[in-house]
Amino acid sequence: MSPESSSPAASSFGAYYFAHCCGRPYSRDEGWLTFFGTIADRIVRDIAPRRVLDAGCAWGLLVEALRRRGVDSFGLDLSSYAIDQVAPEVRAFCKVGSIAEPLADRYDLIVCIEVVEHMPSEDADAAIANLCAHTDDVLFSSSPLDLREATHVNVQPPEAWAERFARHGFFRDPDFDASFVTSWAVRFRKTAEPLPRIVRALERRYLRAELESHEARACAVQTQNDLQAREADLAHYKGALDEANRRIAALQAENHTVHAVRVDTAERLGAALGTIADMESSAFWRARSWWVRLNRLVGRSR
Protein backbone atom coordinates (compact mmCIF):
# COMPACT_ATOMS: atom_id res chain seq x y z
CA MET A 1 0.00 0.00 0.00
CA SER A 2 1.90 3.00 -1.23
CA PRO A 3 1.16 6.31 -2.94
CA GLU A 4 1.63 6.76 -6.66
CA SER A 5 1.60 10.41 -7.61
CA SER A 6 3.77 13.32 -8.59
CA SER A 7 2.27 15.21 -5.65
CA PRO A 8 2.96 14.64 -2.83
CA ALA A 9 6.52 14.12 -4.05
CA ALA A 10 7.97 10.63 -4.12
CA SER A 11 10.46 11.76 -1.48
CA SER A 12 7.52 12.07 0.94
CA PHE A 13 7.25 8.30 0.98
CA GLY A 14 10.56 7.35 2.48
CA ALA A 15 11.55 5.73 5.77
CA TYR A 16 9.59 8.18 7.95
CA TYR A 17 6.36 7.64 6.00
CA PHE A 18 6.48 3.85 6.26
CA ALA A 19 7.45 4.01 9.94
CA HIS A 20 4.76 6.47 11.03
CA CYS A 21 2.02 7.00 8.42
CA CYS A 22 0.62 3.55 7.62
CA GLY A 23 -1.51 3.04 10.70
CA ARG A 24 1.28 1.03 12.29
CA PRO A 25 4.93 0.67 11.26
CA TYR A 26 5.17 -0.93 7.85
CA SER A 27 7.75 -3.70 7.75
CA ARG A 28 8.28 -7.37 7.02
CA ASP A 29 6.75 -8.33 10.36
CA GLU A 30 4.30 -11.14 11.01
CA GLY A 31 1.28 -8.82 10.96
CA TRP A 32 1.92 -7.39 7.48
CA LEU A 33 3.04 -10.73 6.04
CA THR A 34 -0.14 -12.36 7.35
CA PHE A 35 -2.28 -9.52 6.00
CA PHE A 36 -0.90 -9.80 2.47
CA GLY A 37 -0.79 -13.59 2.68
CA THR A 38 -4.53 -13.59 3.40
CA ILE A 39 -5.18 -11.29 0.44
CA ALA A 40 -3.08 -13.54 -1.80
CA ASP A 41 -4.98 -16.63 -0.63
CA ARG A 42 -8.32 -15.02 -1.45
CA ILE A 43 -7.12 -13.77 -4.84
CA VAL A 44 -5.93 -17.26 -5.76
CA ARG A 45 -9.06 -18.96 -4.45
CA ASP A 46 -11.77 -16.54 -5.59
CA ILE A 47 -10.32 -14.88 -8.72
CA ALA A 48 -7.61 -17.29 -9.90
CA PRO A 49 -5.66 -14.86 -12.11
CA ARG A 50 -2.53 -15.99 -13.91
CA ARG A 51 -0.90 -12.56 -14.22
CA VAL A 52 -1.28 -9.80 -11.60
CA LEU A 53 0.01 -6.26 -11.11
CA ASP A 54 0.11 -4.71 -7.64
CA ALA A 55 -0.23 -1.00 -8.49
CA GLY A 56 1.41 0.72 -5.53
CA CYS A 57 3.23 -2.36 -4.27
CA ALA A 58 5.28 -0.64 -1.52
CA TRP A 59 7.73 -3.30 -0.26
CA GLY A 60 6.37 -5.94 -2.65
CA LEU A 61 4.81 -8.06 0.10
CA LEU A 62 1.74 -8.94 -1.98
CA VAL A 63 3.90 -9.67 -5.04
CA GLU A 64 6.00 -11.97 -2.88
CA ALA A 65 2.93 -13.73 -1.44
CA LEU A 66 1.34 -14.25 -4.85
CA ARG A 67 4.53 -15.59 -6.40
CA ARG A 68 4.88 -18.08 -3.56
CA ARG A 69 1.39 -19.28 -4.57
CA GLY A 70 2.35 -19.71 -8.19
CA VAL A 71 0.92 -16.47 -9.59
CA ASP A 72 2.96 -14.49 -12.13
CA SER A 73 2.85 -11.19 -10.25
CA PHE A 74 4.55 -7.81 -10.56
CA GLY A 75 4.75 -4.60 -8.57
CA LEU A 76 5.00 -0.91 -9.35
CA ASP A 77 5.58 1.89 -6.85
CA LEU A 78 6.55 5.56 -7.04
CA SER A 79 8.82 5.32 -3.99
CA SER A 80 12.40 4.23 -4.72
CA TYR A 81 12.83 3.74 -0.96
CA ALA A 82 9.96 1.23 -0.95
CA ILE A 83 11.33 -0.69 -3.94
CA ASP A 84 14.71 -0.85 -2.21
CA GLN A 85 13.02 -2.79 0.62
CA VAL A 86 11.61 -5.51 -1.66
CA ALA A 87 12.83 -9.01 -0.82
CA PRO A 88 15.73 -10.11 -3.05
CA GLU A 89 13.82 -13.06 -4.50
CA VAL A 90 11.14 -10.77 -6.01
CA ARG A 91 13.22 -7.62 -6.58
CA ALA A 92 13.35 -8.30 -10.33
CA PHE A 93 9.54 -8.20 -10.52
CA CYS A 94 9.05 -4.82 -8.78
CA LYS A 95 10.11 -1.47 -10.16
CA VAL A 96 9.83 2.26 -9.58
CA GLY A 97 7.12 3.96 -11.62
CA SER A 98 3.81 5.78 -11.58
CA ILE A 99 0.49 4.09 -12.25
CA ALA A 100 -0.61 7.29 -13.99
CA GLU A 101 1.82 6.53 -16.80
CA PRO A 102 1.09 3.94 -19.52
CA LEU A 103 1.83 0.34 -18.61
CA ALA A 104 3.73 -2.02 -20.88
CA ASP A 105 1.57 -5.13 -20.42
CA ARG A 106 -1.93 -6.40 -19.75
CA TYR A 107 -2.91 -8.30 -16.65
CA ASP A 108 -5.66 -10.65 -15.60
CA LEU A 109 -6.01 -8.61 -12.41
CA ILE A 110 -4.66 -5.30 -11.16
CA VAL A 111 -4.66 -4.73 -7.39
CA CYS A 112 -4.68 -1.12 -6.17
CA ILE A 113 -4.80 -0.86 -2.39
CA GLU A 114 -4.82 2.53 -0.62
CA VAL A 115 -3.08 4.45 -3.40
CA VAL A 116 -5.26 6.96 -5.26
CA GLU A 117 -6.16 9.00 -2.16
CA HIS A 118 -2.51 10.12 -2.26
CA MET A 119 -2.93 11.47 -5.79
CA PRO A 120 -4.40 14.79 -6.93
CA SER A 121 -7.74 14.35 -8.66
CA GLU A 122 -6.43 14.65 -12.23
CA ASP A 123 -3.61 12.18 -11.56
CA ALA A 124 -6.03 9.76 -9.90
CA ASP A 125 -8.35 9.94 -12.92
CA ALA A 126 -5.40 9.28 -15.24
CA ALA A 127 -4.32 6.34 -13.07
CA ILE A 128 -7.78 4.77 -13.12
CA ALA A 129 -7.99 5.18 -16.89
CA ASN A 130 -4.55 3.62 -17.19
CA LEU A 131 -5.46 0.63 -15.02
CA CYS A 132 -8.70 0.08 -16.90
CA ALA A 133 -6.81 0.10 -20.20
CA HIS A 134 -4.58 -2.80 -19.09
CA THR A 135 -7.01 -5.20 -17.43
CA ASP A 136 -10.67 -6.16 -17.21
CA ASP A 137 -10.53 -6.80 -13.46
CA VAL A 138 -9.45 -4.42 -10.66
CA LEU A 139 -9.37 -5.13 -6.92
CA PHE A 140 -9.54 -1.63 -5.50
CA SER A 141 -9.46 0.08 -2.12
CA SER A 142 -9.10 3.74 -1.18
CA SER A 143 -9.67 5.04 2.34
CA PRO A 144 -12.73 7.31 2.69
CA LEU A 145 -11.83 8.13 6.30
CA ASP A 146 -8.30 9.18 7.18
CA LEU A 147 -8.25 12.93 6.55
CA ARG A 148 -5.50 13.65 9.09
CA GLU A 149 -2.77 11.93 7.09
CA ALA A 150 -0.85 14.72 5.34
CA THR A 151 -0.35 12.76 2.12
CA HIS A 152 -4.08 12.01 1.76
CA VAL A 153 -4.79 14.81 -0.71
CA ASN A 154 -7.74 13.17 -2.48
CA VAL A 155 -9.89 11.28 0.02
CA GLN A 156 -13.22 10.39 -1.61
CA PRO A 157 -16.27 8.32 -0.66
CA PRO A 158 -16.52 4.92 -2.40
CA GLU A 159 -19.24 6.10 -4.78
CA ALA A 160 -16.91 8.74 -6.23
CA TRP A 161 -14.41 6.07 -7.27
CA ALA A 162 -17.23 3.85 -8.55
CA GLU A 163 -18.32 6.70 -10.82
CA ARG A 164 -14.79 7.08 -12.20
CA PHE A 165 -14.52 3.37 -12.96
CA ALA A 166 -17.98 3.38 -14.57
CA ARG A 167 -16.76 5.92 -17.09
CA HIS A 168 -14.48 3.18 -18.44
CA GLY A 169 -17.12 0.45 -18.43
CA PHE A 170 -16.07 -1.04 -15.07
CA PHE A 171 -18.75 -1.76 -12.47
CA ARG A 172 -18.77 -3.27 -9.01
CA ASP A 173 -19.10 -7.02 -8.93
CA PRO A 174 -22.13 -7.24 -6.62
CA ASP A 175 -21.47 -10.88 -5.76
CA PHE A 176 -17.84 -10.45 -4.71
CA ASP A 177 -17.03 -9.66 -1.08
CA ALA A 178 -13.74 -7.74 -1.03
CA SER A 179 -13.82 -6.97 2.69
CA PHE A 180 -10.78 -9.22 3.23
CA VAL A 181 -8.80 -6.20 1.97
CA THR A 182 -10.69 -3.39 3.75
CA SER A 183 -14.33 -2.85 4.64
CA TRP A 184 -14.66 -0.45 1.68
CA ALA A 185 -12.75 -2.48 -0.90
CA VAL A 186 -14.43 -3.26 -4.24
CA ARG A 187 -13.86 -5.55 -7.18
CA PHE A 188 -14.50 -3.56 -10.37
CA ARG A 189 -14.92 -5.58 -13.57
CA LYS A 190 -15.31 -4.56 -17.16
CA THR A 191 -18.57 -5.81 -18.54
CA ALA A 192 -20.48 -5.72 -21.78
CA GLU A 193 -23.75 -6.37 -19.93
CA PRO A 194 -26.57 -4.01 -20.92
CA LEU A 195 -27.06 -1.20 -18.43
CA PRO A 196 -30.48 -2.50 -17.26
CA ARG A 197 -28.90 -5.80 -16.17
CA ILE A 198 -26.10 -3.97 -14.39
CA VAL A 199 -28.65 -1.84 -12.56
CA ARG A 200 -30.62 -4.95 -11.64
CA ALA A 201 -27.54 -6.61 -10.14
CA LEU A 202 -26.63 -3.49 -8.18
CA GLU A 203 -30.20 -3.15 -6.92
CA ARG A 204 -30.06 -6.74 -5.72
CA ARG A 205 -26.96 -5.97 -3.73
CA TYR A 206 -28.46 -2.70 -2.47
CA LEU A 207 -31.60 -4.50 -1.29
CA ARG A 208 -29.53 -7.09 0.56
CA ALA A 209 -27.51 -4.33 2.21
CA GLU A 210 -30.74 -2.55 3.16
CA LEU A 211 -32.20 -5.72 4.64
CA GLU A 212 -29.01 -6.38 6.60
CA SER A 213 -29.01 -2.79 7.81
CA HIS A 214 -32.67 -3.07 8.83
CA GLU A 215 -32.03 -6.30 10.70
CA ALA A 216 -28.97 -4.82 12.38
CA ARG A 217 -30.98 -1.78 13.45
CA ALA A 218 -33.85 -3.95 14.71
CA CYS A 219 -31.32 -6.02 16.67
CA ALA A 220 -29.75 -2.83 18.06
CA VAL A 221 -33.18 -1.50 19.11
CA GLN A 222 -34.05 -4.84 20.75
CA THR A 223 -30.69 -4.88 22.51
CA GLN A 224 -31.27 -1.32 23.74
CA ASN A 225 -34.72 -2.27 25.03
CA ASP A 226 -33.27 -5.32 26.76
CA LEU A 227 -30.58 -3.16 28.32
CA GLN A 228 -33.19 -0.69 29.56
CA ALA A 229 -35.19 -3.55 31.08
CA ARG A 230 -32.04 -4.93 32.70
CA GLU A 231 -31.23 -1.46 34.03
CA ALA A 232 -34.73 -1.27 35.57
CA ASP A 233 -34.21 -4.71 37.13
CA LEU A 234 -30.81 -3.62 38.35
CA ALA A 235 -32.29 -0.48 39.91
CA HIS A 236 -34.94 -2.65 41.65
CA TYR A 237 -32.36 -5.09 42.94
CA LYS A 238 -30.12 -2.23 44.00
CA GLY A 239 -33.02 -0.73 45.98
CA ALA A 240 -33.70 -4.10 47.61
CA LEU A 241 -29.99 -4.47 48.39
CA ASP A 242 -29.88 -0.99 49.90
CA GLU A 243 -32.90 -1.82 52.07
CA ALA A 244 -31.30 -5.08 53.16
CA ASN A 245 -28.09 -3.22 54.00
CA ARG A 246 -30.09 -0.71 56.04
CA ARG A 247 -31.76 -3.54 57.96
CA ILE A 248 -28.44 -5.25 58.53
CA ALA A 249 -27.01 -1.96 59.80
CA ALA A 250 -30.02 -1.52 62.13
CA LEU A 251 -29.66 -5.08 63.42
CA GLN A 252 -25.94 -4.56 63.90
CA ALA A 253 -26.67 -1.35 65.85
CA GLU A 254 -29.30 -3.16 67.91
CA ASN A 255 -26.92 -6.04 68.53
CA HIS A 256 -24.27 -3.56 69.57
CA THR A 257 -26.73 -2.00 72.04
CA VAL A 258 -27.71 -5.42 73.42
CA HIS A 259 -24.07 -6.33 73.77
CA ALA A 260 -23.37 -3.06 75.57
CA VAL A 261 -26.31 -3.73 77.96
CA ARG A 262 -25.04 -7.26 78.59
CA VAL A 263 -21.57 -5.96 79.30
CA ASP A 264 -22.94 -3.28 81.61
CA THR A 265 -25.18 -5.81 83.40
CA ALA A 266 -22.29 -8.22 83.80
CA GLU A 267 -20.15 -5.44 85.18
CA ARG A 268 -22.90 -4.40 87.61
CA LEU A 269 -23.49 -8.02 88.64
CA GLY A 270 -19.77 -8.51 89.15
CA ALA A 271 -19.64 -5.37 91.28
CA ALA A 272 -22.68 -6.54 93.31
CA LEU A 273 -21.17 -9.97 93.85
CA GLY A 274 -17.95 -8.32 94.92
CA THR A 275 -19.85 -6.12 97.35
CA ILE A 276 -21.65 -9.16 98.79
CA ALA A 277 -18.37 -11.04 99.14
CA ASP A 278 -16.86 -8.08 100.93
CA MET A 279 -19.89 -7.89 103.22
CA GLU A 280 -19.80 -11.63 104.00
CA SER A 281 -16.13 -11.45 104.91
CA SER A 282 -16.57 -8.43 107.21
CA ALA A 283 -16.57 -8.69 111.09
CA PHE A 284 -20.06 -7.18 111.18
CA TRP A 285 -21.42 -9.86 108.85
CA ARG A 286 -19.80 -12.64 110.91
CA ALA A 287 -21.25 -11.18 114.14
CA ARG A 288 -24.66 -10.85 112.49
CA SER A 289 -24.41 -14.47 111.37
CA TRP A 290 -23.78 -15.59 114.96
CA TRP A 291 -26.64 -13.42 116.14
CA VAL A 292 -29.02 -14.95 113.62
CA ARG A 293 -28.00 -18.43 114.63
CA LEU A 294 -28.43 -17.63 118.36
CA ASN A 295 -31.91 -16.28 117.71
CA ARG A 296 -32.83 -19.43 115.82
CA LEU A 297 -31.61 -21.60 118.73
CA VAL A 298 -33.51 -19.54 121.28
CA GLY A 299 -36.58 -19.74 119.14
CA ARG A 300 -36.38 -23.52 118.94
CA SER A 301 -35.94 -23.84 122.78
CA ARG A 302 -39.16 -22.02 123.46
C-alpha positions as CSV (number, residue, x, y, z in Angstrom):
1,M,0.0,0.0,0.0
2,S,1.9,3.0,-1.2
3,P,1.2,6.3,-2.9
4,E,1.6,6.8,-6.7
5,S,1.6,10.4,-7.6
6,S,3.8,13.3,-8.6
7,S,2.3,15.2,-5.7
8,P,3.0,14.6,-2.8
9,A,6.5,14.1,-4.1
10,A,8.0,10.6,-4.1
11,S,10.5,11.8,-1.5
12,S,7.5,12.1,0.9
13,F,7.2,8.3,1.0
14,G,10.6,7.4,2.5
15,A,11.5,5.7,5.8
16,Y,9.6,8.2,7.9
17,Y,6.4,7.6,6.0
18,F,6.5,3.9,6.3
19,A,7.5,4.0,9.9
20,H,4.8,6.5,11.0
21,C,2.0,7.0,8.4
22,C,0.6,3.6,7.6
23,G,-1.5,3.0,10.7
24,R,1.3,1.0,12.3
25,P,4.9,0.7,11.3
26,Y,5.2,-0.9,7.8
27,S,7.7,-3.7,7.8
28,R,8.3,-7.4,7.0
29,D,6.8,-8.3,10.4
30,E,4.3,-11.1,11.0
31,G,1.3,-8.8,11.0
32,W,1.9,-7.4,7.5
33,L,3.0,-10.7,6.0
34,T,-0.1,-12.4,7.3
35,F,-2.3,-9.5,6.0
36,F,-0.9,-9.8,2.5
37,G,-0.8,-13.6,2.7
38,T,-4.5,-13.6,3.4
39,I,-5.2,-11.3,0.4
40,A,-3.1,-13.5,-1.8
41,D,-5.0,-16.6,-0.6
42,R,-8.3,-15.0,-1.4
43,I,-7.1,-13.8,-4.8
44,V,-5.9,-17.3,-5.8
45,R,-9.1,-19.0,-4.5
46,D,-11.8,-16.5,-5.6
47,I,-10.3,-14.9,-8.7
48,A,-7.6,-17.3,-9.9
49,P,-5.7,-14.9,-12.1
50,R,-2.5,-16.0,-13.9
51,R,-0.9,-12.6,-14.2
52,V,-1.3,-9.8,-11.6
53,L,0.0,-6.3,-11.1
54,D,0.1,-4.7,-7.6
55,A,-0.2,-1.0,-8.5
56,G,1.4,0.7,-5.5
57,C,3.2,-2.4,-4.3
58,A,5.3,-0.6,-1.5
59,W,7.7,-3.3,-0.3
60,G,6.4,-5.9,-2.6
61,L,4.8,-8.1,0.1
62,L,1.7,-8.9,-2.0
63,V,3.9,-9.7,-5.0
64,E,6.0,-12.0,-2.9
65,A,2.9,-13.7,-1.4
66,L,1.3,-14.2,-4.9
67,R,4.5,-15.6,-6.4
68,R,4.9,-18.1,-3.6
69,R,1.4,-19.3,-4.6
70,G,2.3,-19.7,-8.2
71,V,0.9,-16.5,-9.6
72,D,3.0,-14.5,-12.1
73,S,2.9,-11.2,-10.3
74,F,4.5,-7.8,-10.6
75,G,4.8,-4.6,-8.6
76,L,5.0,-0.9,-9.4
77,D,5.6,1.9,-6.8
78,L,6.5,5.6,-7.0
79,S,8.8,5.3,-4.0
80,S,12.4,4.2,-4.7
81,Y,12.8,3.7,-1.0
82,A,10.0,1.2,-1.0
83,I,11.3,-0.7,-3.9
84,D,14.7,-0.9,-2.2
85,Q,13.0,-2.8,0.6
86,V,11.6,-5.5,-1.7
87,A,12.8,-9.0,-0.8
88,P,15.7,-10.1,-3.1
89,E,13.8,-13.1,-4.5
90,V,11.1,-10.8,-6.0
91,R,13.2,-7.6,-6.6
92,A,13.4,-8.3,-10.3
93,F,9.5,-8.2,-10.5
94,C,9.1,-4.8,-8.8
95,K,10.1,-1.5,-10.2
96,V,9.8,2.3,-9.6
97,G,7.1,4.0,-11.6
98,S,3.8,5.8,-11.6
99,I,0.5,4.1,-12.2
100,A,-0.6,7.3,-14.0
101,E,1.8,6.5,-16.8
102,P,1.1,3.9,-19.5
103,L,1.8,0.3,-18.6
104,A,3.7,-2.0,-20.9
105,D,1.6,-5.1,-20.4
106,R,-1.9,-6.4,-19.7
107,Y,-2.9,-8.3,-16.6
108,D,-5.7,-10.7,-15.6
109,L,-6.0,-8.6,-12.4
110,I,-4.7,-5.3,-11.2
111,V,-4.7,-4.7,-7.4
112,C,-4.7,-1.1,-6.2
113,I,-4.8,-0.9,-2.4
114,E,-4.8,2.5,-0.6
115,V,-3.1,4.5,-3.4
116,V,-5.3,7.0,-5.3
117,E,-6.2,9.0,-2.2
118,H,-2.5,10.1,-2.3
119,M,-2.9,11.5,-5.8
120,P,-4.4,14.8,-6.9
121,S,-7.7,14.3,-8.7
122,E,-6.4,14.7,-12.2
123,D,-3.6,12.2,-11.6
124,A,-6.0,9.8,-9.9
125,D,-8.3,9.9,-12.9
126,A,-5.4,9.3,-15.2
127,A,-4.3,6.3,-13.1
128,I,-7.8,4.8,-13.1
129,A,-8.0,5.2,-16.9
130,N,-4.6,3.6,-17.2
131,L,-5.5,0.6,-15.0
132,C,-8.7,0.1,-16.9
133,A,-6.8,0.1,-20.2
134,H,-4.6,-2.8,-19.1
135,T,-7.0,-5.2,-17.4
136,D,-10.7,-6.2,-17.2
137,D,-10.5,-6.8,-13.5
138,V,-9.5,-4.4,-10.7
139,L,-9.4,-5.1,-6.9
140,F,-9.5,-1.6,-5.5
141,S,-9.5,0.1,-2.1
142,S,-9.1,3.7,-1.2
143,S,-9.7,5.0,2.3
144,P,-12.7,7.3,2.7
145,L,-11.8,8.1,6.3
146,D,-8.3,9.2,7.2
147,L,-8.2,12.9,6.6
148,R,-5.5,13.7,9.1
149,E,-2.8,11.9,7.1
150,A,-0.9,14.7,5.3
151,T,-0.3,12.8,2.1
152,H,-4.1,12.0,1.8
153,V,-4.8,14.8,-0.7
154,N,-7.7,13.2,-2.5
155,V,-9.9,11.3,0.0
156,Q,-13.2,10.4,-1.6
157,P,-16.3,8.3,-0.7
158,P,-16.5,4.9,-2.4
159,E,-19.2,6.1,-4.8
160,A,-16.9,8.7,-6.2
161,W,-14.4,6.1,-7.3
162,A,-17.2,3.9,-8.5
163,E,-18.3,6.7,-10.8
164,R,-14.8,7.1,-12.2
165,F,-14.5,3.4,-13.0
166,A,-18.0,3.4,-14.6
167,R,-16.8,5.9,-17.1
168,H,-14.5,3.2,-18.4
169,G,-17.1,0.5,-18.4
170,F,-16.1,-1.0,-15.1
171,F,-18.7,-1.8,-12.5
172,R,-18.8,-3.3,-9.0
173,D,-19.1,-7.0,-8.9
174,P,-22.1,-7.2,-6.6
175,D,-21.5,-10.9,-5.8
176,F,-17.8,-10.4,-4.7
177,D,-17.0,-9.7,-1.1
178,A,-13.7,-7.7,-1.0
179,S,-13.8,-7.0,2.7
180,F,-10.8,-9.2,3.2
181,V,-8.8,-6.2,2.0
182,T,-10.7,-3.4,3.7
183,S,-14.3,-2.9,4.6
184,W,-14.7,-0.4,1.7
185,A,-12.7,-2.5,-0.9
186,V,-14.4,-3.3,-4.2
187,R,-13.9,-5.5,-7.2
188,F,-14.5,-3.6,-10.4
189,R,-14.9,-5.6,-13.6
190,K,-15.3,-4.6,-17.2
191,T,-18.6,-5.8,-18.5
192,A,-20.5,-5.7,-21.8
193,E,-23.7,-6.4,-19.9
194,P,-26.6,-4.0,-20.9
195,L,-27.1,-1.2,-18.4
196,P,-30.5,-2.5,-17.3
197,R,-28.9,-5.8,-16.2
198,I,-26.1,-4.0,-14.4
199,V,-28.7,-1.8,-12.6
200,R,-30.6,-4.9,-11.6
201,A,-27.5,-6.6,-10.1
202,L,-26.6,-3.5,-8.2
203,E,-30.2,-3.2,-6.9
204,R,-30.1,-6.7,-5.7
205,R,-27.0,-6.0,-3.7
206,Y,-28.5,-2.7,-2.5
207,L,-31.6,-4.5,-1.3
208,R,-29.5,-7.1,0.6
209,A,-27.5,-4.3,2.2
210,E,-30.7,-2.5,3.2
211,L,-32.2,-5.7,4.6
212,E,-29.0,-6.4,6.6
213,S,-29.0,-2.8,7.8
214,H,-32.7,-3.1,8.8
215,E,-32.0,-6.3,10.7
216,A,-29.0,-4.8,12.4
217,R,-31.0,-1.8,13.5
218,A,-33.8,-4.0,14.7
219,C,-31.3,-6.0,16.7
220,A,-29.8,-2.8,18.1
221,V,-33.2,-1.5,19.1
222,Q,-34.0,-4.8,20.8
223,T,-30.7,-4.9,22.5
224,Q,-31.3,-1.3,23.7
225,N,-34.7,-2.3,25.0
226,D,-33.3,-5.3,26.8
227,L,-30.6,-3.2,28.3
228,Q,-33.2,-0.7,29.6
229,A,-35.2,-3.6,31.1
230,R,-32.0,-4.9,32.7
231,E,-31.2,-1.5,34.0
232,A,-34.7,-1.3,35.6
233,D,-34.2,-4.7,37.1
234,L,-30.8,-3.6,38.4
235,A,-32.3,-0.5,39.9
236,H,-34.9,-2.6,41.6
237,Y,-32.4,-5.1,42.9
238,K,-30.1,-2.2,44.0
239,G,-33.0,-0.7,46.0
240,A,-33.7,-4.1,47.6
241,L,-30.0,-4.5,48.4
242,D,-29.9,-1.0,49.9
243,E,-32.9,-1.8,52.1
244,A,-31.3,-5.1,53.2
245,N,-28.1,-3.2,54.0
246,R,-30.1,-0.7,56.0
247,R,-31.8,-3.5,58.0
248,I,-28.4,-5.2,58.5
249,A,-27.0,-2.0,59.8
250,A,-30.0,-1.5,62.1
251,L,-29.7,-5.1,63.4
252,Q,-25.9,-4.6,63.9
253,A,-26.7,-1.4,65.8
254,E,-29.3,-3.2,67.9
255,N,-26.9,-6.0,68.5
256,H,-24.3,-3.6,69.6
257,T,-26.7,-2.0,72.0
258,V,-27.7,-5.4,73.4
259,H,-24.1,-6.3,73.8
260,A,-23.4,-3.1,75.6
261,V,-26.3,-3.7,78.0
262,R,-25.0,-7.3,78.6
263,V,-21.6,-6.0,79.3
264,D,-22.9,-3.3,81.6
265,T,-25.2,-5.8,83.4
266,A,-22.3,-8.2,83.8
267,E,-20.2,-5.4,85.2
268,R,-22.9,-4.4,87.6
269,L,-23.5,-8.0,88.6
270,G,-19.8,-8.5,89.1
271,A,-19.6,-5.4,91.3
272,A,-22.7,-6.5,93.3
273,L,-21.2,-10.0,93.8
274,G,-17.9,-8.3,94.9
275,T,-19.8,-6.1,97.4
276,I,-21.7,-9.2,98.8
277,A,-18.4,-11.0,99.1
278,D,-16.9,-8.1,100.9
279,M,-19.9,-7.9,103.2
280,E,-19.8,-11.6,104.0
281,S,-16.1,-11.5,104.9
282,S,-16.6,-8.4,107.2
283,A,-16.6,-8.7,111.1
284,F,-20.1,-7.2,111.2
285,W,-21.4,-9.9,108.9
286,R,-19.8,-12.6,110.9
287,A,-21.3,-11.2,114.1
288,R,-24.7,-10.9,112.5
289,S,-24.4,-14.5,111.4
290,W,-23.8,-15.6,115.0
291,W,-26.6,-13.4,116.1
292,V,-29.0,-14.9,113.6
293,R,-28.0,-18.4,114.6
294,L,-28.4,-17.6,118.4
295,N,-31.9,-16.3,117.7
296,R,-32.8,-19.4,115.8
297,L,-31.6,-21.6,118.7
298,V,-33.5,-19.5,121.3
299,G,-36.6,-19.7,119.1
300,R,-36.4,-23.5,118.9
301,S,-35.9,-23.8,122.8
302,R,-39.2,-22.0,123.5
